[in-house]
């Protein structure tokens, strides 16, 4: 890789350890010494980026945009599920996943309940009978 035109105008080569950083450091910086060089700031920035990647759970080669796309897709799926639940009446929810022991609890036609509403109605009917 060749040098850029600006770099070609420099007479002497200066390493980052010899170039002082003149601006104020942000609060996120871990540098506390007074004489700060470009080497210090570059190392600090690499440490910050590494820490961010680790805290975000990024593995080598992963791109943040891809992760955002995956999360956006998952959010869309969850929104659809929430909308489905919002549009479904509580009484229409199936009770088969409750693993209830209904024994011989049946409606007036001799059928066991399959929804919350049917179960509640059978219980009400038996209580008020």
C-alpha positions in Angstrom: 0.0 0.0 0.0 1.5 3.3 -1.0 1.6 6.6 0.9 -0.9 9.3 0.3 0.1 12.6 -1.3 0.0 14.4 2.1 2.3 11.8 3.7 4.7 12.2 0.8 5.2 15.9 1.7 6.6 15.1 5.2 10.4 15.4 5.5 10.9 13.2 8.5 9.0 10.1 9.6 7.5 10.5 13.1 6.2 7.6 15.1 3.0 7.9 17.1 5.0 7.7 20.3 6.6 11.1 19.3 3.5 13.0 18.2 1.7 14.7 21.0 -2.1 14.9 21.2 -3.2 18.5 21.8 -7.0 18.3 22.3 -9.0 17.6 25.5 -9.8 13.9 26.0 -13.4 12.8 26.2 -14.8 11.3 29.4 -14.9 7.9 27.8 -11.1 7.9 27.6 -9.1 5.9 30.1 -6.1 8.1 29.7 -5.2 10.0 32.8 -1.6 11.2 32.2 -0.8 14.7 31.2 1.5 14.1 28.2 -0.6 12.2 25.7 0.7 10.9 22.4 -1.0 9.7 19.3 0.1 6.2 20.3 -1.8 6.6 23.6 -5.0 7.8 22.0 -4.9 5.1 19.3 -4.4 2.3 21.9 -7.2 3.8 24.0 -9.6 3.9 21.0 -8.8 0.3 20.1 -9.5 -0.7 23.8 -12.8 1.1 23.7 -13.9 -0.5 20.4 -12.8 -4.0 21.7 -14.8 -3.4 24.9 -17.8 -2.3 22.9 -17.6 -5.3 20.7 -17.4 -7.6 23.7 -20.3 -5.9 25.6 -22.5 -6.1 22.5 -21.6 -9.8 22.0 -20.1 -9.2 18.6 -17.8 -12.0 17.4 -15.1 -11.5 14.9 -16.4 -10.9 11.5 -20.0 -10.0 12.6 -21.4 -6.8 11.3 -23.6 -4.6 13.5 -26.0 -4.1 10.6 -26.6 -7.8 10.3 -27.4 -8.0 13.9 -29.8 -5.1 13.6 -31.5 -6.8 10.7 -31.9 -10.0 12.7 -33.3 -8.1 15.7 -35.7 -6.2 13.4 -37.0 -9.4 11.9 -37.5 -10.9 15.4 -39.3 -7.7 16.5 -41.7 -8.0 13.5 -42.4 -11.7 14.5 -43.1 -10.7 18.1 -45.4 -7.8 17.0 -47.4 -10.2 14.9 -47.7 -12.6 17.9 -48.8 -9.7 20.2 -51.3 -8.5 17.6 -52.7 -12.1 17.4 -53.0 -12.3 21.1 -54.7 -8.9 21.3 -57.3 -9.9 18.8 -58.0 -13.2 20.5 -60.5 -13.4 23.2 -59.3 -14.9 26.5 -62.4 -17.1 26.5 -61.3 -18.6 23.2 -57.9 -19.7 24.4 -57.4 -23.5 24.3 -57.0 -25.3 27.7 -55.3 -28.4 26.4 -51.8 -27.1 27.2 -52.9 -26.6 30.8 -52.7 -30.4 31.4 -55.9 -30.2 33.6 -57.3 -33.3 35.0 -61.0 -32.7 34.0 -62.0 -36.1 35.2 -65.7 -36.4 34.2 -66.4 -32.6 33.9 -68.6 -32.3 30.9 -71.1 -29.8 29.4 -74.9 -30.6 29.0 -74.1 -32.5 25.8 -71.5 -34.7 27.5 -68.5 -32.9 25.9 -65.4 -31.9 27.8 -64.4 -28.3 27.5 -61.6 -27.3 25.1 -61.5 -23.5 25.8 -61.3 -21.3 28.8 -64.8 -20.0 28.1 -66.3 -23.5 27.9 -64.6 -24.5 31.1 -65.8 -21.5 33.0 -69.4 -22.0 31.7 -69.4 -25.7 32.9 -68.1 -24.6 36.3 -70.7 -21.9 36.6 -73.5 -24.2 35.5 -72.4 -26.8 38.1 -72.1 -24.3 40.9 -75.5 -22.7 40.2 -77.3 -26.0 39.6 
